[in-house]
């Protein structure tokens, strides 16, 4: 059953299974499309500016015409620790280093979403503060051996083992940390309905 309050079909330009699941479970009719974009950005960008830039960059890279009932959705999620971005790790050693850095610390997760119809474009972001307990070397090793940290910003998934045992508290949206702030997305869609 599709969500009764939204008439548009979502073209989701994301390979993230978590984003796909969240939209599907929220009742949206979703078609997955592929966009190849280099996820590089100016080092002068900070915090929420990075995912906003990348979400918009991905969106404009899609050049096909949109039908009247379609909205293209692109998104990007980063982990911001101190004054530095923790992107997806390149290998397991980098993943281990990231998990050691966030251990016992608070970091901020930013997700930006860019939405475009054939007449209108809107970008927003959400932020969540995530407080981690201290992670033992054994916890980190278990996570790296049994899960897939390389496709996740900051090398962890909140919905997996390391999130279960490591996270002390969250201030903000849980689903934002998963990679898509569904509730805020639904609110922002109102701009397309007016």
N, C-alpha and C positions, 0 to 999 in steps of 0.2 A: 504494500500500500504506500502510495506517495504522500508526501506532506501536503495537506489540503490548502495551506495558506500561501503557497508559492507556485507561480505558474511557469517559471522558467526552467529550462534544462541547463544543468551545470556542465560545462566543459572543464574538467579538472586537469590542468597541466602539472601533474605531480606523479612521481613513481612511488611515493611514500604509501605503503600499505595502511599506515595508521590514518592518514588523511582520507584515503579512500573508504576505510571502514567507518570513520566518524560521520562522513557525509551520507554514506549509504544507510547507516543505522539511524540517522536523523530523518530519513524518508525522502531525501532528494534524489531526483532522477539524474544520474551522473554518467558522463562518458569520459573515459580516460584518454587523454591525448598526450603526445610526446613532443617536447620542445628541447632542443639542444642549445644550451647557453653556457658559456663560461661563467662560473660563479666568482669572478674576481671583482674587486671593488677598491676604491681609493682608500688608502690607509688613514686619511684624515677623517673618514666617517667613524662615528662612535655609536655604541649601544643600539637603540632602535633605528638609527639612520641606516645601518647596514642591511637588515632584512627588508626595510621599506624600499631601498634602492634595488635590491636583488629581486624582490617580488615584482616591481615595476619593470625591471629589465627583462624578466622572463615573459611578462605580459605583452610587451611591445614586440617581442621576437616572434609572436604568432601572427602571421600575415594574412591568413585566410579570412574571408568575410564571415561575419557572424549573422546567423538568422535572427529574426525579430524575437524569437522565444529562447534565445541562448545567452548565457553569461559565461565568459571565460574567467576562470579563477586560477590565480597563481599565488604561491605562498613561499615564505622562507622563514626558518627558525634558527636562532643562534642562542648560544649560552654566553653570557657576559659575566666575567669574573674579575673583580677589581677594575682595571681599565683595559681589559684585553678580551678579545673574542676567542672562544673555543669552538671551532667548527668541527666537522666530521674528521675523526682521526684518519691518518693515512695508513697506519698499520697498528698491530697489537701493542707494540712498545709505546707508541704515541697515545693509544687508548689508555694503557696503564698509567702513564704519566698524567693524563687529564684527570682520571679518577682519583689519583693521589692528591691532585691540586684541589679538587672540589671537596675532598674528605674534610669534614669538620668545619666547612665554610658555608657562607650564604652566597648564592649566585642568582642572577636574574635571567630568566628565559624570555626572549622577545620573539613573537611571531607576527610577521606582517602579511597581509592579504591584499592582493590587487584584484579588483573585479571590473570587467568591462563588457558592456553590451554593445550593440551596433550604434548607440547614440550617447553613451554615458560611461564614465570611468570613475571609480572610487577606490581609494587605498586607505587602510587603517592598520593599526597594530595593537597588540595587547601585551601586557607584561605580567610575569608572575615571579615572586621571590621564593626561592627554594633553599631550605636550610637542611644541610646534611649532617648526620652523625659522623663520627670518625669511622672510617672503613678500615678493616684489617687487611693485611696483605692476602690473607686466605680468602676473604670475601671478594676482593678484586680479582684474584686468580680464578676463583670459581665462576665469576661472571664472564670473564674473558673466554674461558674454556667452553661454556655452555650456552652463550648467547651471542648476538651479532652486534657489537658496538660500532662497527665501522660505518654504518649508514645513519648514525645518530649524532646530532650536535652535542658536544660535550662528552661523547662516548657512552651515553647511557640512555635507557628507556625507562621512564617512570613506571610503566606498566609491566616491568620485568623485575627479576630478583633484586637487582641493586636498588630499585625504587622501593620495593617492599621493605627491605632491611635497612636501607641507608637514609631515607628521607625522614627527618624529624617533623617538619611542618612545611606547609605551602601557604603563602599569602597571595591570592589571586586564583586564576582559573586553572584547574587540573588539566583540562583538555588543551589549553594553551601550551602546557609543558609537553604534552604528547605531540604537539605540532600543528594544532588547528583549534582556535578559540571559537567553538561552535556557537555558543550563546551570543557572543558579540557579532559573529558573522550573520546570524539571523536578524539581529537588530539593524545591522548596517544594510541588509538587503532591502529594508524599507525605502531606501532612496530610489530603488528601481521600480517600486510599486506605485510611486506617486505620479 
